[in-house]
């Protein structure tokens, strides 16, 4: 089983503005996670980065984490389409897991 953590910035790639309110974005992500993985964890964070043109961007971000054996690529493609993203940062880990 893998731990997959996805970092989703909420600003639209074209307008550079947040098209969905944070609560609405959270609900959309929660439904997508539920449908695709059956569960997960979503946290809200403040992300920041520098565009290639030097512009510094600060944006609300959601961090989505799930434990799964499923391939996450289709899920990422759905997120990119729904939120009009260039990319989503993905971290994959293979931790030792136990349920106690």
URTAKA-V277463 format. One record per backbone hydrogen bond with DSSP energy under -1.0 kcal/mol. NH is the residue of the N-H (numbers start at 1). CO is the residue of the C=O. Records with the same first field share a line. If there is no record, write none. Layout:
NH=CO ; CO
This chain:
2=68
3=93
4=66
5=91
6=64
7=89
8=62
10=60
12=17
13=84
16=12
25=21
26=22
27=23
28=24
29=25
30=26
31=27
32=28
33=29
34=30
35=31
36=32
37=33
38=33
41=65
43=63
45=61
47=59
49=57
51=55
54=51
57=49
59=47
61=45
62=8
63=43
64=6
65=41
66=4
68=2
76=72
77=73
78=74
79=75
80=76
81=77
82=78
83=79
85=80
89=7
91=5
93=3
